[in-house]
Amino acid sequence: MKENEILEMQRLIDEGVRRAQFRLLQRAGAAHQSLVVCRDGKILEMVPKVEPSFVDGNAGDPLARRKQR
């Protein structure tokens, strides 16, 4: 692989990881939960802010949604 192909692949991987982290934070917020992550060797608790109109009961819990069906 060429250097520029490697850099492009790494950029795409990083973008995918950022998107996955964003979705995980959204799901935690919808489920009224916090996330515990390790960044730079430090353990952090992330508490997402949720808008009241965004919350719909068990919106973040797929098992609870399945039970409601």
DODRENRO-199955 format. One record per residue: residue number from 1; residue in three letters; x, y, z of N, C-alpha, C in turn. Coordinates in pm, whole numbers, plus 32768, in hexadecimal, padded with zeros to 4 digits. Example, Ala and Ser with C-alpha at 12.3 -4.5 7.8 and 13.67 -1.06 7.14 Angstrom:
+-----+------+------+------+------+------+------+------+------+------+------+
:  nr : rest :  npx :  npy :  npz : capx : capy : capz :  cpx :  cpy :  cpz :
+-----+------+------+------+------+------+------+------+------+------+------+
:   1 :  ALA : 8527 : 7DC7 : 830C : 84CE : 7E3E : 830C : 8528 : 7EB6 : 830C :
:   2 :  SER : 8505 : 7F1F : 82C4 : 8557 : 7F96 : 82CA : 850A : 8003 : 8313 :
+-----+------+------+------+------+------+------+------+------+------+------+
This chain:
+-----+------+------+------+------+------+------+------+------+------+------+
:  nr : rest :  npx :  npy :  npz : capx : capy : capz :  cpx :  cpy :  cpz :
+-----+------+------+------+------+------+------+------+------+------+------+
:   1 :  MET : 8053 : 7F8A : 8000 : 8000 : 8000 : 8000 : 8058 : 807D : 8000 :
:   2 :  LYS : 8025 : 80E1 : 7FBE : 806D : 815E : 7FBB : 804C : 81AF : 8039 :
:   3 :  GLU : 80A1 : 820F : 8053 : 8093 : 8263 : 80CB : 800C : 82AB : 80CD :
:   4 :  ASN : 7FE2 : 82E3 : 805A : 7F64 : 832C : 8058 : 7EEC : 82CF : 8069 :
:   5 :  GLU : 7EF5 : 8252 : 8039 : 7E89 : 81F1 : 8050 : 7E7D : 81CD : 80E3 :
:   6 :  ILE : 7EEE : 81C0 : 8124 : 7EEF : 81A2 : 81B3 : 7EB1 : 8215 : 8202 :
:   7 :  LEU : 7ED7 : 828F : 81DF : 7EA0 : 8304 : 8225 : 7E09 : 8310 : 820F :
:   8 :  GLU : 7DDB : 82F5 : 8195 : 7D4B : 82FA : 8178 : 7CFF : 828E : 81C6 :
:   9 :  MET : 7D37 : 8217 : 81CD : 7CF8 : 81AB : 8218 : 7CF1 : 81CE : 82AC :
:  10 :  GLN : 7D5B : 8208 : 82E2 : 7D5C : 822F : 836F : 7CF5 : 829D : 8389 :
:  11 :  ARG : 7CE7 : 82FA : 832A : 7C84 : 8364 : 8339 : 7BF7 : 832B : 833C :
:  12 :  LEU : 7BDB : 82CA : 82E5 : 7B57 : 828B : 82E2 : 7B3B : 823C : 8362 :
:  13 :  ILE : 7BA1 : 81F9 : 8395 : 7B91 : 81AF : 8413 : 7B74 : 820F : 8485 :
:  14 :  ASP : 7BBF : 827C : 848D : 7BA9 : 82DF : 84F7 : 7B1D : 831B : 84EF :
:  15 :  GLU : 7AF0 : 8337 : 8474 : 7A69 : 8370 : 8462 : 79FF : 830C : 8490 :
:  16 :  GLY : 7A11 : 828E : 8471 : 79B3 : 8226 : 849D : 79AF : 821A : 8535 :
:  17 :  VAL : 7A21 : 8223 : 8574 : 7A27 : 821B : 8607 : 79E0 : 8293 : 8645 :
:  18 :  ARG : 79F6 : 830A : 860E : 79B1 : 8381 : 8642 : 7919 : 8375 : 8634 :
:  19 :  ARG : 78EC : 8341 : 85C2 : 785B : 832F : 85AE : 7822 : 82CA : 8611 :
:  20 :  ALA : 786B : 825D : 8627 : 783D : 81F8 : 8685 : 7836 : 8230 : 8713 :
:  21 :  GLN : 7899 : 827F : 873A : 7897 : 82BD : 87BE : 7822 : 831C : 87CC :
:  22 :  PHE : 7804 : 8368 : 8763 : 7795 : 83C6 : 8767 : 7710 : 837B : 8777 :
:  23 :  ARG : 76FF : 830D : 872A : 7683 : 82BE : 8736 : 7677 : 8281 : 87C0 :
:  24 :  LEU : 76E5 : 8252 : 87F7 : 76E2 : 8217 : 887D : 76BB : 827F : 88E5 :
:  25 :  LEU : 76EE : 82F7 : 88D7 : 76CB : 8363 : 8934 : 7637 : 8387 : 8925 :
:  26 :  GLN : 7603 : 8388 : 88AB : 7575 : 83A4 : 8896 : 751E : 8338 : 88D7 :
:  27 :  ARG : 7543 : 82BC : 88C6 : 74F5 : 824E : 8901 : 74F8 : 8254 : 8999 :
:  28 :  ALA : 756C : 8274 : 89CF : 7576 : 827E : 8A62 : 751E : 82F0 : 8A94 :
:  29 :  GLY : 751B : 835E : 8A4C : 74C7 : 83CE : 8A74 : 7434 : 83AB : 8A6F :
:  30 :  ALA : 740B : 8364 : 8A06 : 7380 : 833D : 89F8 : 7357 : 82DB : 8A65 :
:  31 :  ALA : 73B5 : 828B : 8A96 : 7398 : 8229 : 8AFE : 73B2 : 8261 : 8B8A :
:  32 :  HIS : 73D0 : 82E2 : 8B93 : 73EE : 8324 : 8C13 : 7461 : 82DF : 8C5C :
:  33 :  GLN : 74CA : 82C0 : 8C12 : 753F : 827F : 8C4B : 75BA : 82D3 : 8C30 :
:  34 :  SER : 7625 : 82B4 : 8C75 : 76A4 : 82F7 : 8C5C : 7706 : 8291 : 8C23 :
:  35 :  LEU : 7771 : 82C4 : 8BEA : 77D9 : 826F : 8BB2 : 7859 : 8282 : 8C01 :
:  36 :  VAL : 78A1 : 8216 : 8C17 : 7923 : 821D : 8C58 : 798A : 81F9 : 8BEE :
:  37 :  VAL : 79E5 : 8255 : 8BD2 : 7A49 : 8242 : 8B69 : 7AD4 : 825F : 8BA0 :
:  38 :  CYS : 7B37 : 822B : 8B5A : 7BC2 : 8244 : 8B7E : 7BFF : 8299 : 8B0F :
:  39 :  ARG : 7C2B : 8312 : 8B34 : 7C6B : 836C : 8AD4 : 7CEF : 839D : 8B0E :
:  40 :  ASP : 7D56 : 838D : 8AC2 : 7DDB : 83B9 : 8AEB : 7E03 : 837F : 8B72 :
:  41 :  GLY : 7DDE : 8302 : 8B8B : 7E01 : 82BF : 8C07 : 7DAE : 82E7 : 8C7F :
:  42 :  LYS : 7D46 : 8338 : 8C69 : 7CEF : 8363 : 8CD6 : 7C63 : 832B : 8CBF :
:  43 :  ILE : 7C21 : 8303 : 8D29 : 7B99 : 82CF : 8D1F : 7B39 : 8343 : 8D34 :
:  44 :  LEU : 7ADE : 8354 : 8CD3 : 7A7E : 83C2 : 8CD6 : 79F0 : 838C : 8CCE :
:  45 :  GLU : 7994 : 83CE : 8D13 : 7907 : 83AC : 8D05 : 78C7 : 841A : 8CB0 :
:  46 :  MET : 7889 : 83F1 : 8C42 : 7849 : 844F : 8BE8 : 77B2 : 8447 : 8BFD :
:  47 :  VAL : 7776 : 84B8 : 8C22 : 76E6 : 84BE : 8C36 : 76AC : 8510 : 8BC5 :
:  48 :  PRO : 7667 : 84CE : 8B68 : 7632 : 8518 : 8AF6 : 75BB : 856F : 8B1D :
:  49 :  LYS : 75AF : 85E3 : 8ADB : 753D : 8639 : 8AF0 : 74D0 : 860E : 8A8E :
:  50 :  VAL : 7456 : 8603 : 8AC1 : 73E8 : 85D5 : 8A6E : 7379 : 863D : 8A70 :
:  51 :  GLU : 7346 : 865C : 89FB : 72D6 : 86B8 : 89F2 : 7256 : 866B : 8A18 :
:  52 :  PRO : 71FE : 86A9 : 8A66 : 7184 : 8663 : 8A8F : 712F : 8631 : 8A1B :
:  53 :  SER : 712C : 8677 : 89AB : 70DC : 864C : 8939 : 7119 : 85D2 : 88F5 :
:  54 :  PHE : 719C : 85BC : 8909 : 71E0 : 854C : 88C9 : 71C4 : 84C9 : 8912 :
:  55 :  VAL : 71AB : 84D1 : 8993 : 7199 : 8459 : 89E5 : 710D : 8421 : 89D0 :
:  56 :  ASP : 7107 : 83A1 : 89B4 : 7087 : 8360 : 89A0 : 7085 : 82DE : 89F0 :
:  57 :  GLY : 706F : 82E8 : 8A70 : 7066 : 8270 : 8AC3 : 70E6 : 8221 : 8AC0 :
:  58 :  ASN : 70E1 : 81AC : 8A85 : 7154 : 8152 : 8A7F : 7197 : 815A : 89F6 :
:  59 :  ALA : 71A4 : 81D1 : 89BF : 71D7 : 81E3 : 8937 : 7263 : 81AB : 8927 :
:  60 :  GLY : 72B5 : 81AD : 898F : 733E : 8180 : 8981 : 7353 : 80EE : 89A1 :
:  61 :  ASP : 72EB : 80A9 : 89CE : 72F9 : 801E : 89F7 : 72B4 : 7FC4 : 8991 :
:  62 :  PRO : 7301 : 7F82 : 8939 : 72C3 : 7F30 : 88D1 : 7273 : 7EBA : 8909 :
:  63 :  LEU : 729D : 7E82 : 897A : 7253 : 7E13 : 89B5 : 71CB : 7E42 : 89E8 :
:  64 :  ALA : 71C7 : 7EB8 : 8A24 : 7147 : 7EED : 8A56 : 70EA : 7F0A : 89E1 :
:  65 :  ARG : 7120 : 7F3E : 8973 : 70CC : 7F58 : 88FE : 7093 : 7ED6 : 88C6 :
:  66 :  ARG : 70E3 : 7E6C : 88C6 : 70B5 : 7DEC : 8891 : 7046 : 7DB4 : 88E9 :
:  67 :  LYS : 7051 : 7DC5 : 896C : 6FEA : 7D94 : 89C8 : 6F67 : 7DDF : 89B6 :
:  68 :  GLN : 6F6F : 7E5E : 898B : 6EF7 : 7EAD : 8979 : 6EA6 : 7E82 : 8900 :
:  69 :  ARG : 6EE5 : 7E3F : 88A1 : 6E9F : 7E16 : 8826 : 6E37 : 7DAC : 8840 :
+-----+------+------+------+------+------+------+------+------+------+------+
